[in-house]
């Protein structure tokens, strides 16, 4: 208003990369319905000769002589001009620049970077939410276990991808965060729901872990993380079999790669004592052959052998298989 500029003519909001996670900047860009772009400090330092109000205070803080004017000028390009010098309030500093051409066909700087945790459901595309599909299509790169990306099919064939093997979960999450720190929108593709035995928890663990202890860089900690919920395998299995989750239930993973077996066994006893319907994830593998049998024997102690059991695999895919048994007749080799 002070510069007599219509807000509708604002093309973008710009700042230094250290502010990539600043909520107020994201809110301002959202309010104006324009992109938020950030610049490396070296890029802003190059604008020093054009600054109207260089600041020693800012230089002492982050090593450059200005942010608002420098970002505005960097966004407008070498032929752009400053039309309102920086104005300060208690909460913000802002400056306005004018680009030489309208509309701006090329936005300078980079995006703040985003990691999208996308749960694509167990298999078929019809079980994928519209939000998940939008995130996939908006991604600059897809990251995940190769099979999960393959499940997306032709809709994602044009998007660059980075495949990781099973057992490389931490590597794929770290890669996604560090790539997002360069300004990319990265979609981590998870089967089922990203927050249920998938990559969601690991992403947040890496963000919380010091870099020296295997965490991620400061730049990676400034990216935004958003999640699209997905249909989990336990919901798909229940839908195929009736209403077996119609009351209280719990989920227990039988994988002891990250959780001590004694802790898992304690949870099985608690589930049995609590009379919960139990959805077991990771029940068997080539190495893991006794845990499911142990879980079966524990639950028989509490529930008897007549409790129905459903073995479900490849849900929503052509190879889908459903096997109905009881606790007493459950064969681990099936």
C-alpha positions as CSV (number, residue, x, y, z in Angstrom):
1,X,0.0,0.0,0.0
2,X,2.8,2.4,0.8
3,X,4.4,1.9,-2.6
4,X,0.9,2.1,-4.3
5,X,1.3,-1.4,-5.8
6,X,-1.6,-3.7,-6.4
7,X,-1.0,-6.9,-4.5
8,X,-2.2,-8.8,-7.6
9,X,0.9,-7.6,-9.5
10,X,3.2,-9.3,-7.0
11,X,4.9,-12.2,-8.9
12,X,6.8,-13.9,-6.1
13,X,8.1,-13.7,-2.5
14,X,11.9,-14.0,-2.1
15,X,14.3,-14.3,0.7
16,X,17.6,-16.0,1.8
17,X,17.8,-19.8,1.9
18,X,18.2,-19.6,5.7
19,X,14.6,-18.6,5.8
20,X,13.3,-21.5,3.7
21,X,11.3,-22.8,6.6
22,X,10.1,-19.4,7.9
23,X,6.3,-19.9,8.5
24,X,5.5,-16.2,7.9
25,X,7.1,-16.3,4.5
26,X,5.1,-19.3,3.5
27,X,2.0,-17.7,4.8
28,X,2.6,-14.5,2.9
29,X,3.2,-16.4,-0.3
30,X,0.1,-18.4,0.2
31,X,-1.9,-15.2,1.0
32,X,-0.7,-13.6,-2.2
33,X,-1.0,-16.9,-4.2
34,X,2.5,-16.6,-5.5
35,X,5.6,-18.9,-5.3
36,X,8.2,-18.5,-2.5
37,X,11.8,-18.6,-3.8
38,X,15.0,-18.5,-1.8
39,X,18.5,-17.6,-2.8
40,X,21.9,-18.8,-1.6
41,X,23.9,-16.2,0.4
42,X,26.5,-16.0,-2.4
43,X,23.8,-14.9,-4.8
44,X,22.6,-12.2,-2.5
45,X,26.2,-11.1,-1.7
46,X,26.6,-10.4,-5.4
47,X,23.8,-7.8,-5.1
48,X,25.7,-5.7,-2.6
49,X,26.7,-2.9,-5.0
50,X,23.0,-2.3,-5.8
51,X,21.8,-2.1,-2.2
52,X,20.4,1.2,-1.0
53,X,20.7,0.3,2.7
54,X,23.5,-2.1,3.4
55,X,23.6,-3.3,7.0
56,X,26.6,-4.2,9.1
57,X,24.3,-5.9,11.6
58,X,23.0,-8.3,8.9
59,X,26.6,-8.9,7.7
60,X,27.7,-9.8,11.3
61,X,24.7,-12.2,11.6
62,X,24.8,-14.1,8.3
63,X,27.7,-12.8,6.2
64,X,25.9,-10.6,3.7
65,X,24.9,-6.9,3.8
66,X,21.2,-7.3,3.3
67,X,18.4,-9.7,2.7
68,X,15.2,-7.9,1.7
69,X,16.7,-5.6,-0.9
70,X,19.2,-8.2,-2.1
71,X,16.5,-10.8,-2.5
72,X,14.2,-8.4,-4.3
73,X,16.9,-7.4,-6.7
74,X,18.1,-11.0,-7.3
75,X,14.5,-12.0,-8.0
76,X,14.1,-9.2,-10.5
77,X,17.3,-10.0,-12.3
78,X,20.2,-7.8,-13.4
79,X,17.9,-5.4,-15.3
80,X,15.4,-5.1,-12.5
81,X,15.2,-2.1,-10.2
82,X,14.4,-1.4,-6.6
83,X,11.1,0.5,-6.4
84,X,10.8,0.6,-2.7
85,X,13.8,0.5,-0.3
86,X,13.6,-1.8,2.6
87,X,11.0,-0.9,5.2
88,X,11.2,-2.3,8.7
89,X,8.7,-3.2,11.4
90,X,9.1,-5.0,14.7
91,X,8.5,-8.3,12.9
92,X,9.6,-8.0,9.3
93,X,11.7,-6.2,6.7
94,X,10.5,-5.9,3.2
95,X,11.5,-4.3,-0.1
96,X,10.0,-4.2,-3.5
97,X,11.6,-4.6,-6.9
98,X,10.3,-4.4,-10.4
99,X,11.2,-6.9,-13.1
100,X,11.9,-5.6,-16.6
101,X,9.4,-7.9,-18.3
102,X,5.9,-8.9,-17.4
103,X,4.9,-11.6,-16.9
104,X,8.0,-13.2,-15.3
105,X,8.4,-16.3,-17.4
106,X,11.5,-17.4,-15.5
107,X,11.5,-17.4,-11.7
108,X,15.0,-16.9,-10.2
109,X,16.2,-18.6,-7.1
110,X,15.0,-22.0,-6.1
111,X,12.0,-23.5,-4.3
112,X,12.3,-24.0,-0.6
113,X,12.3,-27.7,-1.1
114,X,9.7,-30.3,0.1
115,X,9.6,-33.9,1.0
116,X,6.2,-35.5,0.3
117,X,5.5,-38.8,2.2
118,X,3.1,-40.5,-0.2
119,X,1.2,-43.6,0.9
120,X,-0.1,-45.2,-2.3
121,X,-2.1,-48.0,-0.7
122,X,-1.4,-51.7,-1.0
123,X,-1.7,-52.0,-4.8
124,X,-4.4,-50.9,-7.2
125,X,-4.7,-47.3,-8.3
126,X,-8.4,-47.0,-7.2
127,X,-7.2,-47.2,-3.6
128,X,-4.9,-44.2,-4.0
129,X,-6.2,-40.9,-2.7
130,X,-6.5,-37.9,-5.1
131,X,-4.1,-36.0,-2.8
132,X,-1.5,-38.8,-3.1
133,X,-1.9,-38.7,-6.9
134,X,-1.4,-34.9,-7.0
135,X,1.8,-35.2,-4.9
136,X,3.2,-37.8,-7.2
137,X,2.5,-35.8,-10.3
138,X,3.9,-32.6,-8.8
139,X,7.2,-34.3,-7.7
140,X,10.5,-33.4,-9.3
141,X,11.8,-36.9,-8.4
142,X,10.3,-40.1,-6.9
143,X,12.3,-42.0,-4.3
144,X,11.5,-45.4,-2.9
145,X,11.8,-49.2,-3.2
146,X,11.7,-49.9,-6.9
147,X,8.5,-52.2,-6.7
148,X,6.5,-49.4,-5.1
149,X,7.4,-46.9,-7.8
150,X,6.7,-49.5,-10.4
151,X,3.2,-49.9,-9.0
152,X,2.4,-46.3,-9.9
153,X,2.6,-47.4,-13.6
154,X,2.4,-45.2,-16.6
155,X,1.1,-42.2,-14.7
156,X,4.6,-41.6,-13.2
157,X,6.7,-43.0,-16.0
158,X,7.9,-39.4,-17.0
159,X,9.1,-38.5,-13.6
160,X,12.8,-39.0,-12.6
161,X,13.2,-41.7,-10.0
162,X,15.8,-43.0,-7.6
163,X,15.3,-46.7,-6.6
164,X,16.6,-48.1,-3.3
165,X,16.7,-51.7,-2.2
166,X,15.0,-53.2,0.9
167,X,17.3,-52.6,3.8
168,X,18.3,-49.1,2.5
169,X,15.4,-47.3,4.2
170,X,17.6,-44.8,6.0
171,X,19.6,-44.1,2.9
172,X,16.5,-43.3,0.9
173,X,15.1,-41.0,3.5
174,X,18.4,-39.1,3.8
175,X,18.7,-38.9,0.1
176,X,15.2,-37.4,-0.2
177,X,15.8,-34.8,2.5
178,X,19.1,-33.7,1.1
179,X,17.7,-33.5,-2.5
180,X,14.8,-31.4,-1.2
181,X,17.4,-29.1,0.4
182,X,18.6,-28.2,-3.1
183,X,15.1,-26.9,-4.0
184,X,13.4,-30.0,-5.3
185,X,10.0,-31.5,-4.4
186,X,10.7,-35.1,-3.6
187,X,8.0,-37.7,-3.2
188,X,8.9,-40.7,-1.1
189,X,6.7,-43.5,-2.3
190,X,5.5,-45.9,0.4
191,X,3.1,-48.8,0.1
192,X,0.1,-48.6,2.3
193,X,0.3,-45.5,4.6
194,X,3.6,-43.7,4.9
195,X,3.2,-43.5,8.7
196,X,2.5,-47.2,9.3
197,X,5.7,-49.2,9.2
198,X,7.0,-47.0,6.4
199,X,9.2,-44.1,5.9
200,X,7.3,-41.4,7.8
201,X,8.8,-42.1,11.2
202,X,12.3,-42.4,9.8
203,X,12.2,-39.1,8.0
204,X,11.3,-37.3,11.3
205,X,13.9,-39.3,13.2
206,X,16.6,-38.1,10.8
207,X,15.4,-34.5,11.1
208,X,15.7,-34.9,14.9
209,X,19.1,-36.5,14.9
210,X,22.3,-34.4,15.0
211,X,24.2,-34.5,11.7
212,X,27.3,-35.8,13.4
213,X,25.2,-38.8,14.6
214,X,23.9,-39.7,11.2
215,X,21.3,-37.0,10.8
216,X,20.9,-34.6,8.0
217,X,22.4,-31.2,7.1
218,X,21.0,-27.9,8.4
219,X,19.6,-27.2,4.9
220,X,17.8,-30.5,4.9
221,X,16.2,-29.6,8.2
222,X,14.7,-26.5,6.7
223,X,12.6,-28.3,4.0
224,X,8.9,-28.8,4.6
225,X,7.6,-32.3,5.1
226,X,4.0,-33.2,4.2
227,X,2.1,-36.5,4.2
228,X,-0.6,-37.9,2.1
229,X,-2.4,-40.7,4.1
230,X,-2.9,-44.0,2.4
231,X,-5.0,-47.1,2.8
232,X,-3.0,-49.6,4.9
233,X,-2.8,-53.3,4.2
234,X,-4.8,-54.0,7.3
235,X,-7.7,-52.0,6.0
236,X,-7.5,-53.7,2.6
237,X,-7.4,-57.1,4.2
238,X,-10.4,-56.3,6.4
239,X,-12.4,-55.0,3.4
240,X,-11.7,-58.3,1.6
241,X,-12.9,-60.4,4.5
242,X,-15.8,-58.6,6.1
243,X,-15.6,-56.5,9.2
244,X,-12.8,-58.1,11.2
245,X,-11.6,-54.7,12.5
246,X,-15.1,-53.6,13.6
247,X,-14.0,-53.0,17.2
248,X,-10.7,-52.4,19.0
249,X,-7.6,-53.7,17.3
250,X,-3.9,-53.2,17.2
251,X,-1.0,-53.8,14.9
252,X,2.3,-55.5,15.7
253,X,5.3,-55.9,13.5
254,X,7.2,-59.1,14.0
255,X,10.4,-57.7,12.5
256,X,13.1,-57.6,15.1
257,X,15.6,-55.7,13.0
258,X,15.0,-52.5,14.9
259,X,12.9,-53.7,17.9
260,X,14.2,-56.3,20.4
261,X,12.2,-59.5,20.2
262,X,11.4,-59.5,23.9
263,X,9.7,-56.2,23.5
264,X,7.6,-57.6,20.6
265,X,6.7,-60.6,22.6
266,X,5.6,-58.4,25.5
267,X,3.3,-56.6,23.1
268,X,1.8,-59.9,21.8
269,X,1.0,-61.0,25.4
270,X,-0.6,-57.6,26.0
271,X,-2.7,-57.9,22.9
272,X,-3.8,-61.3,23.9
273,X,-4.7,-60.2,27.4
274,X,-6.6,-57.2,26.1
275,X,-8.6,-59.4,23.6
276,X,-7.6,-57.3,20.7
277,X,-7.9,-58.2,17.0
278,X,-4.2,-58.2,15.9
279,X,-2.9,-57.3,12.5
280,X,0.6,-58.7,12.2
281,X,3.0,-56.9,9.8
282,X,6.3,-58.5,8.6
283,X,5.2,-61.9,9.8
284,X,7.8,-64.0,8.0
285,X,10.9,-63.6,5.8
286,X,13.6,-65.9,4.6
287,X,15.5,-65.2,7.8
288,X,12.5,-64.7,10.1
289,X,10.8,-68.2,10.5
290,X,9.9,-68.7,14.2
291,X,8.3,-65.4,15.3
292,X,4.9,-66.0,13.7
293,X,4.7,-69.4,15.3
294,X,5.7,-68.0,18.7
295,X,3.0,-65.3,18.3
296,X,0.4,-67.9,17.4
297,X,1.3,-70.0,20.4
298,X,1.1,-67.0,22.7
299,X,-2.3,-65.9,21.4
300,X,-3.7,-69.5,21.8
301,X,-2.9,-69.2,25.5
302,X,-5.4,-66.3,25.8
303,X,-7.9,-67.0,23.0
304,X,-7.9,-70.7,22.2
305,X,-7.3,-72.3,18.8
306,X,-10.7,-71.5,17.1
307,X,-9.9,-67.8,16.5
308,X,-10.1,-67.0,12.8
309,X,-6.9,-66.0,11.0
310,X,-6.6,-64.3,7.6
311,X,-3.3,-64.5,5.6
312,X,-3.4,-61.7,3.0
313,X,-0.8,-60.9,0.4
314,X,-0.4,-58.8,-2.7
315,X,-3.6,-57.0,-1.8
316,X,-5.2,-55.1,-4.8
317,X,-2.7,-56.6,-7.2
318,X,-3.3,-59.4,-9.8
319,X,-1.4,-61.9,-7.5
320,X,-3.7,-61.1,-4.5
321,X,-4.1,-64.1,-2.3
322,X,-6.4,-64.7,0.8
323,X,-6.1,-67.8,3.0
324,X,-8.5,-68.3,5.9
325,X,-7.3,-70.4,8.8
326,X,-7.7,-70.6,12.6
327,X,-4.9,-70.1,15.2
328,X,-4.8,-73.9,15.6
329,X,-4.4,-74.6,11.9
330,X,-2.1,-71.6,11.1
331,X,1.0,-72.9,9.2
332,X,3.9,-70.5,9.2
333,X,5.0,-71.9,5.8
334,X,1.8,-70.6,4.2
